[in-house]
């Protein structure tokens, strides 16, 4: 679970690093001049990736808690033997 969280955070950090450029302005302005604006679509996609990563992490924690409650052991062979019975 920790590896999945680190991987998700790494991917988000990579996209943030690739998207960070100087000289871009926020697209919410009232001026009518032609300037370089930041595209809001990648920002929305990264925000969505953060939310999905958080929900997957919560789901994995629930699965781990259920598994730990039903089978209080770290031996996978014992868990498999319990399932066969």
Secondary structure as GFF3:
##gff-version 3
##sequence-region A 1 85
A	DSSP	alpha_helix	2	19	.	.	.	ID=ss1
A	DSSP	alpha_helix	40	70	.	.	.	ID=ss2
A	DSSP	alpha_helix	76	84	.	.	.	ID=ss3
###
